[in-house]
């Protein structure tokens, strides 16, 4: 794993460069299958965001621009002209795109809040639980309020949270939990009508999954209407964790097809 400035970067493959920005509570290795699926045609550089693994710690005065700084440094260092971001990493990628055009900007369910679409009333409770070290309770609150799992019963969510934070291989989740409040806080701080993103000059693809909560996918058509050169696609059968866990091959295919496509597809499409 190489290092670019303050971040470690995992690289695989050869060809035109693609930089991958992981989401909240995700490490670079979670995108290994996505990177391998792209590596036949691309040199893929997966960033280990600050506060994780071998990367430097995160500045207490953190903002999304801190991550965008690192993304721009990796783009320059590798000569890459394509950027992919997942979830909160998608928000980072959009803000990097505001500062520097790329040949292809692709995001999957970016952490963008438009006109209050990301409900934040639960965050004070979550933040207190994290500050008090009650990580299982905090994860239960997070899963309940973000609706990223198809379960609502609190006892079941508590059991899942316990396994995530106390079960085998759970040390990474415990280490990343303190990073989450600031990232969620950035989503809320940046809530707007979305007009800032009209300044993105890159050709952009906005992806989402049909099984994801509507607060994640509902912003995609609005963003597509605001960006000067953007399309969006809702993929049937996929959920929020398609790029890292459940369907990385499908997402890699979407990325490859978009990068080689000679003609723009319609403003809205749904893969059958």
Backbone as a ProteinNet text record, in pm:
[ID]
protein_1_A
[PRIMARY]
XXXXXXXXXXXXXXXXXXXXXXXXXXXXXXXXXXXXXXXXXXXXXXXXXXXXXXXXXXXXXXXXXXXXXXXXXXXXXXXXXXXXXXXXXXXXXXXXXXXXXXXXXXXXXXXXXXXXXXXXXXXXXXXXXXXXXXXXXXXXXXXXXXXXXXXXXXXXXXXXXXXXXXXXXXXXXXXXXXXXXXXXXXXXXXXXXXXXXXXXXXXXXXXXXXXXXXXXXXXXXXXXXXXXXXXXXXXXXXXXXXXXXXXXXXXXXXXXXXXXXXXXXXXXXXXX
[TERTIARY]
85	0	88.8	71.5	149.4	87	158.6	108.7	120.1	10.5	8	-29.9	67.5	41.3	3.4	-115.7	-158.8	-242.3	-260.4	-347.3	-275.3	-309.3	-263.3	-355.8	-299.7	-374.8	-344.5	-448.8	-433.9	-451.8	-357.2	-359.7	-355.6	-437.5	-442.9	-475	-421.7	-457.6	-369.2	-405.7	-332.5	-429.7	-394.2	-479.9	-512.4	-608.4	-647.8	-689.9	-649.5	-670	-810.6	-856.5	-983.5	-953.6	-995.1	-979	-1112	-1108.9	-1228.4	-1224.7	-1336.7	-1347.3	-1448.6	-1405.7	-1495.7	-1595.7	-1702.8	-1807	-1780.6	-1880.3	-1874.1	-1861.8	-1780.2	-1763.1	-1712.2	-1637.8	-1581.1	-1431	-1360.3	-1215.8	-1188.1	-1065	-1028.4	-1051.3	-1020.8	-1031.5	-1175.2	-1272.8	-1411.4	-1445	-1361.7	-1385.6	-1291.6	-1236.1	-1143.9	-1208.6	-1329.9	-1397	-1429.5	-1471.4	-1497.1	-1368.8	-1259.9	-1132	-1085.6	-1099.3	-1056.6	-1141.4	-1270.2	-1358.1	-1323.8	-1268.2	-1230	-1086.4	-1006.8	-862	-819.3	-907.1	-869.6	-852.4	-921.8	-915.8	-864.6	-848.9	-812.3	-710.6	-630.2	-549.5	-636.3	-669.9	-766.2	-693.5	-721.7	-657.4	-765.8	-768.1	-869.1	-806.8	-866.2	-813.1	-854.6	-759.5	-789.9	-807.3	-930.7	-952	-889.7	-863	-793.7	-867.8	-786.8	-841.7	-859.3	-818.8	-836.5	-703.3	-678.6	-563.4	-432.5	-355	-223.1	-226.7	-343.8	-353.3	-335.5	-305.7	-288	-419.8	-409.7	-529.3	-603.8	-726.9	-810.4	-800.1	-792.4	-785.3	-913.8	-905.1	-1026.9	-1119.2	-1061.5	-1142.2	-1184.5	-1229.3	-1261.2	-1379.5	-1368.1	-1481.4	-1467	-1569.4	-1563.7	-1449.5	-1411.5	-1302.2	-1168.8	-1156.7	-1034.5	-1017	-1124.6	-1119.7	-1101	-1167.1	-1152.4	-1007.5	-938.3	-795.7	-717.6	-744.5	-673	-707.3	-833.4	-875	-803.1	-797.9	-731	-581.8	-521.2	-379.5	-356.3	-446.3	-432.4	-456.7	-554.4	-577	-451	-390.4	-269.6	-153.1	-135.1	-21.2	-30	-149.7	-167.6	-197.4	-229.9	-269.3	-406.6	-484.6	-618.6	-713.6	-809	-907.2	-1050.3	-1065.2	-1199	-1208.2	-1323.1	-1342.9	-1474.9	-1469.8	-1590.6	-1600.5	-1718.7	-1741.4	-1869.4	-1866	-1981.2	-2029.1	-2159.7	-2221.7	-2155.9	-2103.9	-2036.9	-1919	-1853.9	-1746.6	-1795.9	-1924.7	-1983	-1995.1	-2029.3	-2032.4	-1893.1	-1792.1	-1653.5	-1618.2	-1655.5	-1623.1	-1689	-1813.8	-1881.5	-1808.4	-1761.8	-1692.5	-1553.3	-1489.9	-1365.6	-1395.2	-1507.7	-1546.5	-1579.6	-1624.2	-1647.6	-1517.5	-1409.2	-1280.2	-1193.9	-1219.3	-1137.3	-1217.5	-1230.5	-1302	-1223.8	-1296.9	-1237.6	-1312.4	-1259.6	-1324.4	-1453.4	-1458	-1576.8	-1591.6	-1706.6	-1736.7	-1858.5	-1840.7	-1945.9	-1966.8	-2090.1	-2118.8	-2238.1	-2231.1	-2340.4	-2401.7	-2526	-2601.5	-2517.3	-2475	-2390.5	-2464.2	-2389.5	-2448.7	-2484.7	-2579.3	-2624.3	-2763	-2780.7	-2911.4	-2963.8	-3082.1	-3144.8	-3273.6	-3279.7	-3399.7	-3445.2	-3347.7	-3379	-3410.4	-3370.8	-3403.3	-3338.6	-3223.9	-3160.8	-3208.4	-3297	-3350.3	-3244.5	-3229.3	-3119.7	-3166.1	-3295.7	-3345.1	-3286.8	-3241.4	-3188.7	-3040.3	-2974.5	-2828.8	-2780.9	-2849	-2801	-2794.8	-2896.6	-2894.4	-2777.5	-2758.8	-2649.1	-2514.3	-2496.1	-2368.8	-2338.8	-2442.2	-2421.2	-2379.4	-2441.8	-2407.4	-2263.2	-2219.8	-2081.2	-1985.8	-2015.7	-1930.1	-1919.6	-2028.2	-2029.2	-1968.9	-1925	-1867.8	-1969	-2096	-2202.6	-2219.8	-2121.4	-2116.1	-2228.3	-2265.1	-2373.8	-2504.1	-2530.2	-2650.3	-2644.8	-2526.3	-2511.5	-2536.1	-2481	-2502.1	-2648.1	-2714	-2856.6	-2935.4	-2904.3	-2970.4	-2942.5	-2817.6	-2778.1	-2855.1	-2858.8	-2926.1	-3076.6	-3133.7	-3278.8	-3314.9	-3237.4	-3274.5	-3233.7	-3126	-3084.2	-3156.4	-3218.7	-3299.5	-3217.5	-3092.6	-3006.8	-3024.8	-3095.9	-3127.8	-3279.4	-3325.1	-3469.9	-3536.4	-3488.7	-3544.1	-3578.4	-3683.2	-3724.2	-3723.3	-3736	-3745.6	-3615.3	-3626.4	-3505.9	-3425.4	-3488.9	-3407.9	-3322.9	-3378	-3300.7	-3187.4	-3216	-3110.7	-3001.7	-3041.6	-2943	-2852.6	-2911.9	-2832.4	-2735.2	-2782.3	-2694.4	-2582	-2617	-2515.8	-2412.4	-2457.7	-2365.2	-2265.7	-2314.7	-2225.5	-2128.3	-2175.6	-2089.7	-1977.9	-2006.4	-1912	-1844.3	-1895.6	-1837.6	-1805.3	-1851.4	-1828.3	-1691.2	-1662.4	-1533	-1507.2	-1384.4	-1346	-1411.6	-1457.6	-1533.3	-1446	-1316.2	-1231	-1233.4	-1244.4	-1246.8	-1370.3	-1484.4	-1607.6	-1598.4	-1537.8	-1522.1	-1430.3	-1323.7	-1228.6	-1288.7	-1378.7	-1435.1	-1555.3	-1620.9	-1741.5	-1721.3	-1610.2	-1594	-1582.1	-1555.8	-1544.8	-1681.6	-1783.6	-1913.3	-1985	-1987.8	-2062.7	-2020.6	-1891.4	-1845.7	-1890	-1890.5	-1930.6	-2080.5	-2159.1	-2302.7	-2328.4	-2248	-2262.3	-2235.2	-2143.7	-2116.1	-2233.8	-2299.2	-2417.8	-2523	-2543.4	-2644	-2599.7	-2472.7	-2422.7	-2435.9	-2417.1	-2418.1	-2557.1	-2658.7	-2795.7	-2825.9	-2886.1	-2911.4	-3013.8	-3035.1	-3121.2	-3044.5	-2916.1	-2833.9	-2772.7	-2801.5	-2754.2	-2601.9	-2533.1	-2386.7	-2331.1	-2400.6	-2347	-2361.7	-2432.9	-2443.1	-2307.9	-2211.7	-2079.4	-1988.8	-2036.4	-1956	-1952.1	-1832.5	-1818.6	-1796.2	-1774.7	-1743.4	-1867	-1847.3	-1951.4	-1976	-2102.5	-2133.4	-2241.7	-2220.3	-2320.8	-2358.5	-2488.6	-2542.5	-2615.1	-2568.6	-2624.5	-2695.7	-2798	-2868	-2930.3	-2971.4	-3035	-3182.3	-3264.2	-3409.2	-3451.1	-3365.2	-3398.6	-3349.9	-3287.2	-3236.1	-3346	-3330.3	-3428.1	-3439.7	-3558.7	-3583.2	-3505.1	-3464.7	-3386.6	-3250.2	-3204	-3077.9	-3095.1	-3202.8	-3221.7	-3302.4	-3382.9	-3468	-3391.8	-3269.6	-3190.7	-3128.6	-3122.7	-3049.8	-3112.4	-3244.9	-3300.5	-3286.5	-3294.6	-3278.4	-3135.7	-3037.5	-2899.4	-2875.3	-2933.1	-2915.4	-2970.8	-3076.7	-3133.2	-3053.3	-2971.2	-2891.8	-2755.1	-2693.1	-2559.8	-2569.3	-2473.2	-2483.8	-2468.6	-2403.6	-2381.4	-2391.4	-2511.9	-2531	-2647.3	-2634.5	-2739.5	-2754.2	-2870	-2884.9	-2953.7	-2920	-2972.7	-3006.6	-3127.5	-3167.6	-3161.7	-3082.6	-3057.1	-3148.1	-3231.3	-3324.7	-3252.8	-3308.4	-3257.1	-3137	-3083.6	-2964	-2998.3	-2912.1	-2931.5	-2809.6	-2800.4	-2696.5	-2556	-2543.6	-2411.1	-2374.8	-2431.8	-2396.9	-2249.2	-2188.1	-2048.8	-1948	-1975	-1874.5	-1904.3	-2031.3	-2062.8	-2146.5	-2257.4	-2360.9	-2359	-2304.5	-2306.1	-2192.2	-2067.9	-1958.4	-1936.6	-1961.4	-1944.3	-2043.2	-2166.5	-2267.3	-2228.7	-2178	-2136.4	-2015.4	-1922.4	-1806.8	-1850.9	-1949	-1999.6	-2063.6	-2138.3	-2197.3	-2088.1	-1981.7	-1871.4	-1804.9	-1774.4	-1708	-1793.2	-1922.9	-2011.3	-2020	-2024.7	-2035.9	-1910.1	-1796.3	-1671	-1646	-1700.3	-1676.9	-1793.1	-1901.9	-2019.9	-1993	-2028.5	-2007.5	-2121.1	-2239	-2355.5	-2415.5	-2470	-2534.3	-2665.9	-2693.1	-2821.7	-2925.6	-3054.7	-3158.9	-3139.5	-3203.9	-3194.2	-3234	-3330.7	-3367.3	-3366.6	-3304.8	-3309	-3315.2	-3372.8	-3376.6	-3335.9	-3224.3	-3174.6	-3271.8	-3311.9	-3408	-3333.6
-118.5	0	123.6	209	332.3	441.6	551.2	663.8	790.4	866.4	994.8	1099.4	1181.7	1278.9	1207.5	1237.5	1179.1	1053.9	1002.4	885.4	770	649.8	528.7	500.1	437.9	410.2	268	187.5	53.6	60.9	5.8	13.9	-125.8	-145.2	-272.2	-245.2	-328.8	-320.8	-228.1	-213	-124.4	-64.1	54	125.6	263.1	331.8	464.3	456.5	556.1	549.8	583	509.4	534.9	545.7	653.2	671.1	641.7	558.8	516.5	576.6	639.7	703.1	625.6	555.8	476.4	561.9	497.2	563.2	562.1	607.9	609.6	468	451.7	321.8	215.4	258	166.6	187.7	78.7	80.9	54.2	78.5	55.5	-90	-183.1	-324	-368	-292.2	-327.6	-313.8	-242.1	-221.6	-305.9	-410.5	-497	-565.2	-615.7	-683.9	-585.7	-465.2	-363.3	-330.4	-312	-279	-390.7	-514.9	-626.6	-636.1	-608.1	-614.1	-507.2	-395.8	-287.4	-300.9	-383.7	-382.2	-436.2	-508.6	-557.6	-446.2	-334.1	-223.2	-93.9	-91.9	31.7	5.2	105.7	105.9	171.3	95.9	140.8	176.5	295.9	346	369.5	286.3	297.3	369.9	482.9	564.7	508.4	501.1	472.2	607.5	649.9	784.8	802.3	927.1	957.6	901.4	862.7	803.9	653.6	596.1	453.4	390.1	269.7	193.2	268.3	267.3	327.7	476.4	531.9	674.2	756.8	884.9	974.4	995.4	1045.8	1077.4	1194.8	1212.4	1317.3	1442	1558.1	1685.3	1707.7	1756.5	1785.3	1885.1	1972.2	2070.7	2014.4	1891	1819.3	1880.8	1886.8	1914.1	1822.6	1818.4	1736	1779.6	1906.5	1955	1892.4	1846.5	1777.2	1649.9	1573.9	1454.4	1491.4	1597.2	1640.2	1676.5	1739.3	1769.9	1642.7	1537.2	1411.1	1349.5	1355.6	1301	1372.9	1503.6	1580.4	1548.2	1525.7	1489.4	1353.4	1257.7	1124.7	1131.9	1209.9	1227.9	1281.7	1382.1	1441	1343.4	1274.7	1183.3	1067.4	1016.9	898.6	934.4	1060.3	1098.4	1049	1008	953.2	1064.2	1026.1	1121.7	1075.3	970	917.5	903.7	942.2	942.3	874.2	777.3	707.8	721.7	760.1	770.7	702.5	637.4	563.7	628.2	654.7	704.1	835.6	844.7	967.9	997.1	891.5	910.8	974	953.7	1020.1	1169.5	1209.5	1352	1411.3	1339.8	1385.6	1401.1	1301.7	1306.6	1425.2	1455.5	1571	1700.5	1711.3	1833.4	1842	1727.9	1730.4	1774.4	1726.6	1764.7	1911.5	1974.1	2118.1	2195.9	2137.2	2206.8	2170.7	2052.1	2011.4	1920.1	1954.6	1865.9	1736.4	1628.5	1500.6	1450.7	1346.2	1293.8	1219.4	1159.7	1088.6	1096.2	1144.1	1152.5	1064.2	957.9	858.3	841.2	854.9	840.6	747.9	669.2	578.6	626.1	673.2	720.2	811.2	924.5	1016.4	1072.6	1103	1156.8	1303.1	1331.4	1467.6	1486.7	1596	1631.1	1753.9	1742.6	1853.4	1891.4	2016.3	2068.1	1976.9	1932.8	1851.6	1707	1654.7	1515.5	1415.4	1451.4	1365.4	1411.1	1334.4	1370.8	1359.4	1464.7	1468.5	1478.6	1461.4	1480.4	1379.4	1265.9	1160.1	1177.1	1269	1279.5	1320.8	1409.4	1439.3	1314.7	1229	1104.1	1017.1	1002.4	921.5	976.4	1106.9	1167.2	1146.8	1158.9	1134.9	991.5	897.4	757.2	730	790.8	773.6	835.7	956.4	1025.4	949.1	881.6	805.3	666.7	632.9	501.2	389.8	423.6	323.2	288.5	217.8	198	108.5	5.2	-81.1	-3.4	76.4	160.3	259.5	316.9	413.1	347.4	228.2	158.9	121.8	83	51	173.3	288	412.6	443.4	428.3	456.2	367.3	238.4	145.8	169.7	200.7	226.2	351.1	457.3	586.1	598.4	532	541	439.5	338.7	239.9	167	139.2	71.2	-79.7	-131.5	-273.4	-290.8	-403.7	-425.1	-472	-422.8	-461.7	-336.1	-343.6	-230.1	-260.6	-388.2	-424.5	-391.8	-312.5	-269	-386	-489.5	-601.1	-666.8	-679.8	-740.3	-648.3	-519.5	-424.6	-420.6	-433.5	-438.1	-561.1	-675.3	-797.8	-784.1	-728.1	-706.9	-610.5	-504.3	-406.8	-470.1	-555.4	-622.7	-707.5	-781	-863.1	-776.6	-662.9	-575.2	-515.8	-492.4	-420.4	-506.5	-626.1	-712.6	-852.1	-882.2	-1013.8	-1025.3	-1140.6	-1161.3	-1054.5	-1003.8	-906.6	-770.4	-738.6	-615.5	-495.4	-514.7	-406	-285.3	-310.5	-198.5	-111.6	-176.5	-100.4	-17.5	-73.3	1.4	122.1	102.8	211.9	323.6	288.2	389.5	462.3	404.7	465.8	611.5	647.6	787.7	884.1	833.2	919.4	957.3	880.8	896.7	1027.4	1072.8	1195.6	1314.1	1333.4	1448	1435.4	1312.9	1294.9	1317.6	1266.1	1293.7	1443.6	1504.5	1648.3	1728.1	1680.9	1748.4	1736.7	1620.6	1604.5	1707.4	1724.9	1820.6	1963.9	1993.4	2130	2172.4	2078.3	2109.5	2097.9	2072.2	2067.4	2198.5	2186.7	2305.4	2270.8	2365.8	2337.5	2268	2244.1	2172.3	2257.9	2386.3	2470.9	2477.5	2455.2	2458.7	2356.2	2243	2136.1	2164.9	2271.1	2311.3	2355.1	2380.8	2423.4	2305.2	2182.1	2064.7	2054.8	2062.4	2064.4	1925.2	1827	1692.6	1619.4	1532.4	1437.8	1345.3	1336.9	1274.9	1168.8	1056.9	951.2	932.9	942.8	927	793.1	703.7	568.9	549.9	465.1	428.5	292.1	234.5	103.3	113.5	34.2	40.5	-4.1	-79.5	-127.7	-33.6	76.4	171.2	264.8	324.4	423.3	540.5	596.9	702.7	830.7	853	973.7	967.4	845.1	829.8	840	785	783	902.1	962.8	1072.4	1196.3	1212.2	1329.9	1315.1	1193	1170.7	1243.2	1233.3	1308.2	1459.2	1506.5	1650.2	1693.5	1614.6	1646.9	1639	1536.9	1522.3	1642.6	1703	1821.2	1947	1945.7	2063.2	2063	1947.3	1939.3	1957.1	2023.8	2053.3	1932	1825.7	1708.7	1582.7	1550.9	1438.3	1350.4	1223.2	1124.2	1047.5	986.1	901.1	771.2	669.3	534.8	471.3	418	340.8	193.3	117.5	-22.2	-114.3	-193	-279.8	-386.4	-416.2	-524.2	-489.5	-369	-332.4	-243.1	-249.3	-166	-75.8	-12.5	88.2	29.2	-96.6	-157.6	-237.7	-200.9	-268.6	-254.4	-134.8	-123.3	-199.3	-211.8	-269.6	-412.2	-453	-584.7	-670.7	-617.6	-702.5	-716.3	-617.8	-626.9	-546.3	-564.6	-485.4	-511.1	-633.7	-661.9	-582.4	-569	-491.1	-344.5	-291	-150.7	-130.7	-224.1	-213.9	-212.1	-292.7	-294.2	-161.4	-103	28.1	132.8	127.8	222.5	202.8	77.2	49.8	95.9	62.5	99.4	250.8	319.9	464.9	527.5	472.1	529.6	504.5	396.4	366.6	410.7	453.9	489.4	612.6	604	716.1	816	769.9	857.6	860.4	971.4	984.1	907.9	840.8	773.5	873.5	839.8	933.9	980.7	1092.2	1148.1	1049.6	965.8	862.3	728.9	632.3	495.9	400.6	285.1	178.6	50.9	-9.4	-129.7	-244.3	-306.6	-418.4	-546.9
0	0	0	-101.1	-112.5	-26.3	-12.9	64.4	-19.4	-21.8	-92.3	11.4	48.6	154.1	282.4	334.1	460.2	448.4	325.5	311.2	243.6	286.8	220.3	102.1	-0.9	-122.9	-168.5	-189.1	-244.1	-395.2	-470.8	-616.7	-676.9	-782.2	-852.3	-998.2	-1087.9	-1228.6	-1309.3	-1437.8	-1527.2	-1626.7	-1673.6	-1766.4	-1712.7	-1772.2	-1723.1	-1576.8	-1499	-1354.3	-1309.9	-1208.4	-1139.9	-990.5	-928.3	-784.4	-715.8	-612.1	-538.9	-399	-359.7	-228	-143.5	-37.7	45.1	123.6	164.8	242	390.9	466	611.6	665.9	767.2	833.3	737.2	635.7	536.9	528	500.8	479.7	331.9	289.7	150.3	109.4	198.5	160.6	134.3	183.9	155.6	7.3	-66.7	-209.5	-294.8	-234.9	-306.8	-426.5	-411.3	-523	-634.5	-599.5	-700.5	-775.5	-702.3	-764.6	-857.2	-812.9	-897.3	-1023	-1010.7	-1127	-1229.9	-1184.6	-1275.7	-1325.3	-1258.2	-1279.2	-1414.9	-1485.7	-1617.5	-1718.8	-1697.5	-1792.5	-1730.9	-1597.3	-1529.1	-1418.6	-1391.1	-1270.1	-1162.4	-1060.6	-960	-831.5	-780.3	-659.3	-553.9	-450.9	-345.4	-226.8	-190.9	-82	53.7	145.4	285.8	352.6	374.4	424.9	564.2	598.8	724.3	845.8	944.9	1066	1056.3	942.9	919	878.4	927.2	883.4	894.5	782.7	780.5	746.9	723.6	693.9	821.1	802.9	916.4	989.5	1111.8	1187.9	1126.4	1168.6	1114	1200	1135.8	1205.8	1284.5	1408.8	1485.3	1415.8	1333.8	1260.4	1124.6	1125.8	1002	927.9	794.8	706	585.2	502.3	382	291.3	299.6	216.1	255.8	378.5	420.2	337.9	323.1	238.9	92.7	47.9	-91.7	-122.3	-26.2	-44.1	-75.1	2.6	-18.3	-153.3	-192.4	-321.5	-435	-429.7	-535	-539.7	-423.9	-420.3	-485.9	-460.6	-520.7	-671.5	-715	-859.1	-926.5	-865.6	-924.5	-922.8	-810.6	-796.3	-895.6	-917.5	-1003.9	-1148.3	-1174.2	-1309.7	-1348.7	-1252.5	-1281	-1323.3	-1410.5	-1459.9	-1436	-1355.8	-1322.6	-1171.9	-1117.6	-972.1	-939.6	-847.7	-800.5	-649.8	-600.3	-457.3	-416	-301.3	-248.9	-120.4	-110.6	11.3	53.6	176.4	215.9	124.4	76.1	-21	-149.2	-180.6	-295.9	-274.2	-151.2	-118.4	-132.1	-82.2	-96.2	-243.4	-324.8	-467.3	-535.3	-500.7	-558.9	-523.4	-399.8	-359	-420.8	-445.2	-522.1	-665.5	-720.4	-855.1	-869.2	-761.5	-764.6	-781.9	-738.1	-738.9	-859.6	-919	-1033.9	-1125.4	-1252.2	-1344.9	-1368.3	-1390	-1428.2	-1552.2	-1614.2	-1733.8	-1700.5	-1582.6	-1539.3	-1388.5	-1341.7	-1198.6	-1174.2	-1096.7	-1076.3	-926.2	-881.8	-739.2	-720.2	-614.4	-579.3	-448.2	-456.8	-340.3	-251	-306.5	-229.5	-108.9	-5.2	118	103.2	17.1	-10	50.4	122	176	102.5	44.6	-27.1	43.8	87.4	153.8	268.3	348.4	465.4	437.7	322.5	288.2	383.6	439.5	539.6	677.1	736.7	867.7	975.8	1055.9	1152.5	1296.8	1323.1	1460.3	1558.2	1508.8	1593.2	1625.2	1557.9	1572.5	1710.6	1783.1	1919.4	2007.7	1998.8	2076	2032.6	1902.8	1850.3	1895.4	1884	1922.4	2070.5	2155.6	2299.7	2324.5	2255.6	2274.6	2233	2123.2	2079.9	2181.8	2225.4	2322.4	2453.5	2493	2617.7	2602.3	2482	2458.2	2447.9	2430.9	2419.3	2271.5	2219.1	2074.9	2021.5	2096.2	2048.8	2042.5	2146.1	2144.7	2029.8	2004.8	1896.3	1761.1	1740.6	1613.9	1596	1703.6	1696	1652.2	1710.2	1670.2	1524.5	1483.7	1345.5	1247.8	1273.6	1182.4	1178.1	1293.8	1299.8	1219.5	1236.8	1177.2	1030.6	990.3	851	762.3	824	751.5	643.5	674.8	579.6	581.9	681.2	688.1	679.1	627.3	611.8	740.6	854.8	983.4	1062.2	1143.6	1225.1	1374.5	1410.4	1551.6	1624.5	1729.1	1800	1857.2	1915.7	1967.7	1859.3	1739	1630.1	1587.2	1577.2	1541.3	1647.8	1774.7	1883.1	1867	1836.3	1819.6	1701.9	1592.4	1476.5	1512.5	1584.2	1625.3	1717.3	1807.6	1898.9	1820.3	1719.7	1638.3	1559.4	1508.4	1430.3	1514.3	1644.5	1729	1834.6	1857.5	1960.6	1906.5	1786.6	1729.4	1664.6	1601.1	1534.6	1428.8	1424.6	1323.7	1339.3	1460.7	1481.1	1520	1532.1	1581	1487	1356.9	1262.5	1283.5	1301.5	1322.9	1450.4	1555.2	1680.1	1660.8	1583.9	1561.7	1477	1385.1	1295.2	1353.9	1452.3	1507.7	1549.4	1616.5	1656.1	1538.8	1417.7	1300.4	1243	1277.7	1213.2	1247.1	1373.1	1401.4	1315.9	1296.1	1217.1	1072.1	1018.7	879.3	862.3	954.6	949.5	967.2	1052.8	1073.9	947.7	864.6	738.1	641.5	640.7	555.1	592.8	722.7	770.8	744	769.9	749.1	603.9	513.1	370.7	308.2	389.8	337	263.3	145.7	64.1	-42.6	-133.8	-248.9	-360.1	-337.9	-434.7	-543.1	-543.2	-653	-660	-545.9	-548.9	-646.5	-663	-747	-895.5	-931.3	-1072.3	-1127.1	-1039.1	-1082.7	-1118.3	-1102.8	-1139.4	-1291.7	-1348.8	-1493.8	-1553.2	-1469.9	-1518.4	-1569.1	-1664.4	-1704.2	-1585.5	-1542.8	-1413.2	-1427.7	-1356.5	-1347.9	-1201.8	-1174.4	-1039.7	-1033.7	-947.3	-936.7	-803.6	-805.1	-683.1	-698.2	-585.3	-585.1	-550.5	-618.4	-598.4	-458.9	-389.8	-255.6	-145.3	-182.1	-83.8	-36.5	82	129.9	32.8	25	-72.8	-43.2	81.9	108.4	40.2	6.8	-63.9	-215.1	-266.4	-411.6	-463.2	-376.1	-420.7	-461.5	-410.8	-448.8	-586.2	-640.2	-765.3	-883.9	-906.3	-1019.6	-1003.4	-880.8	-858.8	-892	-848.3	-880.5	-1031	-1095.3	-1239.4	-1314.5	-1260.7	-1322.8	-1298.8	-1193.9	-1158.9	-1226.3	-1235.4	-1294.5	-1446	-1505.4	-1648.8	-1739.4	-1692.8	-1778.3	-1692.3	-1649.4	-1556.7	-1599.5	-1571.7	-1589.6	-1459	-1441	-1322.7	-1358.7	-1285.4	-1308.1	-1174.6	-1164.1	-1046.9	-1085	-1012.5	-1046.3	-965.5	-1031.7	-960	-879.1	-762.2	-679.9	-595	-609	-534	-416.2	-313.4	-195.5	-177.8	-62.2	-40.8	-42.1	-6.9	0.5	-123.8	-236.1	-361.1	-397.4	-388.5	-433.1	-348.1	-218	-128.5	-87	-87.6	-34.5	-128.7	-177	-234.8	-385.8	-457.6	-603.9	-666.7	-620.8	-678.9	-826.9	-873.7	-1016.1	-1099.8	-1049.5	-1121	-1127.8	-1017.4	-1015.6	-1105.8	-1104.5	-1193.1	-1339.2	-1373.6	-1510.8	-1547.6	-1453.7	-1478.3	-1503.4	-1424.5	-1441	-1576.5	-1610.4	-1738.4	-1855	-1851.9	-1962	-1976.2	-1864.2	-1870.6	-1930	-1895.3	-1941.6	-2089.6	-2143.9	-2285.6	-2373.8	-2313.8	-2392.4	-2477.8	-2602.6	-2692.8	-2691.6	-2651.2	-2650.6	-2511.6	-2473.7	-2342.7	-2343.4	-2230.3	-2217.7	-2167.5	-2166.9	-2126	-1982.5	-1951	-1816.6	-1709.6	-1736	-1639.8	-1708.5	-1645.4	-1697.5	-1581.6	-1606.3	-1507.2	-1574.5	-1531.7	-1592.8	-1569.3	-1674.6	-1662.7	-1633.4
[MASK]
++++++++++++++++++++++++++++++++++++++++++++++++++++++++++++++++++++++++++++++++++++++++++++++++++++++++++++++++++++++++++++++++++++++++++++++++++++++++++++++++++++++++++++++++++++++++++++++++++++++++++++++++++++++++++++++++++++++++++++++++++++++++++++++++++++++++++++++++

